[in-house]
Structure formats: C-alpha cells, structure tokens
Amino acid sequence: MKRWLLFLLIWSSEAMPASLEGYGSCEAKFFSLPQTGKIKEEAYSTVVLRDGVPVFSADNAIIKTLNFNTTVFILQARDDQFQVQEIRENAPHLGWVAREDLLCAKKPLKSSNGFPMRFYPLGKAYHNYRGITCKRCPELSPARDYFVFEKRNGRYLLGTRPRIRPKTTGLIGWVDSKNGHIWNTVYSLRPKGKRFCAYRNRRDTRHCIPIQRRIPVLAAIRDDFYQVLLPSSHNEGYVRVSPDVQLDVLVTSRQLRKYEYIFQKLADKAIPSDRNFRRNFVNALKASLEYAIKKPLQLNSSETLETILKRSGKLPIRTSSPLFRYRLKDLLRVPDSELRRLHQWLGYVAEFLRIIQKEQAPVIYDKRWQKISPDKFSLSHSSFGEIKIEAEGDVGYGKENERGAYWIPQEFLP
C-alpha cells in the first residue's frame, strides 16, 4: 500500500514551465499576436487586468484609464502596446494599452497535473482589482474553488468559470498566493458509504472530522495517509487509507479516446487463437503506446511500462497496474495463461471505459462489472459501495461540446 501511495506525488499529465508568471497576459509570445501592424483575427477580445490601466494616445500621452474586467477588442500592435476598442457597435478607438495590462488567455493556466489551475482559499482570503495586498477588500468564499488565469508578483488572478467570453468573463480579482492552495494532483477522495473521517493531524486520530463529499488530494505521505484539503476552510488535513475511502482519478475525454485506440489495436492485431498471438500482442501494445505518448519505446528497455507512462504524463494509469508493471521484453516470456488473462482483462476495461463516454454521467456501477478485477475477475458490489463515474464538466480544455473530464475509481483504469 505504501509503495503505490507514493505514485500520487510522481504523476503529472504535462510537462510544465518552471514559472507561469505572465503566461496569461498579452505579453506572452505564444498568443501569436504581431509585434506591429493590424491584428489578422477579426474582433480579438481581451480583458483589462487591473484598475487604473492607462490608455495612451498615438504620441504616448495618457488620455484616460480603464478599470479591471473591462473587455475590449484589440485592433493593431506597436511594440509593447495594443490599440483597443470598446466591444459595442461603431465604438471609437480608445487608444493604446500596454500588453502586460491585458489578459489574452481565454482559458485558465495549466497546472502541473495538466488540468486548469485551481485555487482553494485558505481561511480568510481577500480579492481585489489592483493586484495589491488588501485586507478591506471582498472576501473569497472558502466553500468553493476558483480558476487561475494569471500569476504575477506572488498573486493569482481568479475567475469562477473555465472559459472567458467577452460578455461573461467570470473574473473576480487578484488574491495573494499564500492565502490558499493550488490543487496539482489528479486525485480526490470520496466516501464509499455515507462518510469517512479526516484528521487535522495524522498523529492524533481521536478527533474525527466527518467528510460526506469529494475532497481534493494534495499528496500521499508516509504511514498510509493522504494529505487533503478539508471542506469549507480548505485547511490541510489527513485521511487514513481505509475501506471507507474511495480514491478517484480525473481523466479527460481525450485520454479516454487514447485508451480506446490502444484497446482497438490490441483487439484487431492480437487474436488469442492465432499462432503468433504473443508477438502480435506485444507489437500492437508497443505501437499503440508510442502513438499515445508520442515517444518511441525500446523492446529491450529495462524500465517497466508503468515507469515510462508515468514519466510521459500522457495517460493516467491505475496503481500497481496488472499490465503496465511489466517491461515489454517480459511480455515475450510470461506464461501463455498470464498473457491471455491480461488480454481478457483489457477487454473488460475497454468495454467499461467506452460506456463512460457514451452514457450520461453519472454511470452507476452494476453487476456487469464484476469481471473487471485484474486478479480474479470477480468484484463484489459491497467492495466498492456505489460506484459512480461523475462528469467534471467543462474543464476549459478540449472542444466545448465534450464532457471535459470524469472522476473514475482508480481500480477501473488499465
């Protein structure tokens, strides 16, 4: 148990830059906006990042100021400025605004888990419109989380929605980064029954804090405890690994489609009755994984597939995976019975993940999935309680008509 808990600290779905400072503002190079000249994309909207932003004339005299959360169109560029216009019909040109004072990002910054960065307020946290420390400003609700659209000078720009649109940005203001936590794993805990216990200190488990809903996992630490964010206050707490607690993994629609591709390749190329079943199975698995993680795999590698996949961060996998615990070269030598068992198990997992994508969430566990256990192909309903695959909804990445991401019990991943 202790060994696989450490994997929570390792898994990351995308390589991240060392610093996200300024990644949401129009200064960022990857927005592909020109240094000079007209903006090719018609009606490119952007949002003012703070109160009191100066608007300059053609000869750089200040002619007015703009307030936080004002949406404007950018028309053309010159060096470190954009010419902007109000978003109403036949509106006059306002003047020139510094790129660093405008938000070009339409989606939140990406956290180290590959998902939109989320901020959980810790106790009393105040937001403001000027990017300064403020204790007389409106207080954030400690009962919810917020999306992070920009990071600057130790502060986060927060919003309530995963996408910015011209008329409904959802931006609420800036908050000191020390006044909360960033969730950067892909894991959460929920009760299998009605509740489970959390503790403020893992060395003192006499005082139970009852938890009745899903809470984010920050990390797993020694002594079989998860480090979590407690509801309402978002203080750190600890939850002991127990039969009352379900560990879920957040998986995107895109990742599910990658798994669907892998399973389909195995089904097409590896037929158990074929004489070359073993070689076909390994070749199909190797080729499909290379496609999924965009990196070549070596047949004689000394690393397990689990190690390789965790390092790539492209696919979430279950802890102690029955298949990915092997090296590719091991699969050329395992007994025939083991290889056929793995092939059958992957078929069950594939069917389960396909249903997740096709049916409206939540998908409720039922007796059809008693064959999913990787060890004995048996699974009692009581061992997981009520199994629900809950849709997270629009998480700000991928196509808007997709159901974003799903919380899946980690035991049901390959």
Secondary structure, 3 states (H helix, E strand, C coil): CHHHHHHHHCCCCCCCCCCCECCCECCCHHHCCCCEEECCCCCEEEEECCCCEEEECCCCCEEEEECCCCEEEEEEEECCEEEEEECCCCCCEEEEEEHHHEECCCCCCECCCCCECEEEECCCCECECCCCCCCCCCECCCCCCEEEEEEECCEEEEECCCCCECCECCEEEEEEHHHEEEECCCEEEEECCCCEEEECECCECCCCEEECCCEEEEEEECCCEEEEECCCCCCEEEEECCCCEEEEEEEEHHHHHHHHHHHHHHHHHCCCCCCCHHHHHHHHHHHHHHHHHCCCCCCCCCCCHHHHHHHHCCCCCCCCCCCCCCCHHHHCCCCHHHHHHHHHHHHHHHHHHHHHHHCCCCEECCHHHHHCCCCCCCCCHHHHCCCEEEEEECCCCCCCCCCEEEEEEHHHCC
